[in-house]
């Protein structure tokens, strides 16, 4: 199966981008192409066989990746952060074999390892019982910069929600992939190196996190599940966020999520919600 790797960059990490590109081009035993998308920035010099997509402005992570997928020819799309890289030269071949062996596999999400030897972060394991990052399992979401997606599943789901800009776009795609009849696997044997970071480093994190959570459930959940999901996350946020300015930003985003257009509403089937529950994460949390 042909693989297309999409790397999205804002041009602020040229050395890290070169490392990421090298780790892709060194993959062995796979039919692979590499596409680098510049999200409103200039690109450094890249090898001639790398496809490039140049966007005139920063249009956000999900829509930037959508443009990369449009330029891709592969049956499988790898998404890689520009500051991440692959440990093994066999990763692309491993991923290709996983998809070829299981036609129902829609997404494989990778184990993310701190290159400095720190412990695997709990938030990088996309399931509620995240204590053992070395245990592979079915999951209900994935990590946007460390995943492989079957192109047919990506297209069936309608791609990433471009309007989200940042936050929860992976869950939106994952839920629609699940509703299209595919399943998602966390594969602990597929490893991406990435420095330890926290998502709140991003500007406007709390506002976008709240706005997009409302959009996520408005777009994808039957109303009883949508209201339950938001009620649970209001409680979790109030308990977790101790900063009053950050809490105010979150609730501003929450209100914006109800006022602003979230795109097409396509509630998942109740059978999909049940499958998510059996996989360990009902869509109310």
Secondary structure, 3 states (H helix, E strand, C coil): CCEEEEEEECCCCHHHHHHHHHHHHCCCCCCEEEEEEEECCCCCCCCCCCEEEEECCCCCHHHHHHHHHHCCCCCEEEEEECCEEECCCCHHHHHHHHHHHCCCEEEEEEEEECCCCCCCCHHHCCCCCCCCCCCCEEECCCCCCEEEEEHHHHHHHCCCCHHHCCCCHHHHHHHHHHHCCCEEEEEEEEEEEECCCCHHHCCCHHHHHHHHHHHHHHHHCCHHHHHHHHHHHHHHHHHHCCCHHHHHHHHHHHHHHHHCCCCCCCCCCHHHHHHHHHCCCCCCC
